[in-house]
Amino acid sequence: MTKLEIRHHYLNKLETLYAGRVDYSSGSRARELAIRAANAALAGDIKLEGEAWFAALKMAGLSKAATRAQIAALPEE
């Protein structure tokens, strides 16, 4: 699985988890911040946590204990 796919799953999970409470629609501030956080985590710059992130990692065959280096080593696309 690619970083692009993980980010896609992460955003979809956020939309599902916070439906009606947080606006994650295209162009929203919340979505832009989530994209920045996901990109930083996928680059190995930060360790992201939370149900949505862990679900996205699981879909990629990674555990929530995956290291920043393991995540950063994934293919871009």
N, C-alpha and C positions, 0 to 999 in steps of 0.2 A: 504494500500500500504506500502511496506517496504522501508527502507533506500536504499537498493540495487537497487530497481526499480526507486526510485527518482534519484539516481546518474546516472543510465542508461539513463533516459529521459533527464536529464540535459546535459549529454555529446552529446546525439543525437541532441538536440536543438542547442548546440554550433556549432556542425559540420554543421548544416543546415544554421544557421545565418551567419557564417563566411566562408562558402565554397568559395574556391578560394583566400581567404585572409589570413587565419590562418590554419596551418596544425594541425588538431586534430587527426591524424591517430594514431594507436596503436604504442606506444613507443616514440612518439614525446614529446618534452619538454612541449609544450603547453598542451597536454593531461595530462601529469603527474602533472603539476601545477593545472589544473582544477580538477583532482581527489583529490589532496591534499586539495584544497579549499572546495570541496563538502564534503569530509570526515570531515573536521573541522566544517563545518556548520551543518552537520548531527549529530555530537557529541554535538552540542550546544556551541562550543568554540568561534565561530564567527557568525556574521550576514552577510550572503551572499545576494547580490542584483543583479538585472539585468534581462533582458527579459528572458534569458534561465532558470535562477533559478526560477523566478516567474512562468514560464510555467510548470516546473517540479513540483512545489508545488501545482499548480492548478490541475494537473493530480492526485495528491494524495488527493485532496479534501481540501487542505489548502489554505488560502489566503496569499497574500504577506505580510500581517501583522502578520503572525504566529510568535509566540515567539520562542526564541532559545530553551526554555524548552519543548514546544510543539513538535518541530521538533526532539529534542533529545529523546523524549519519544516514538517515532515510533519504531516498531519492526525492527530488523536488516535484517532478511530474511523471 
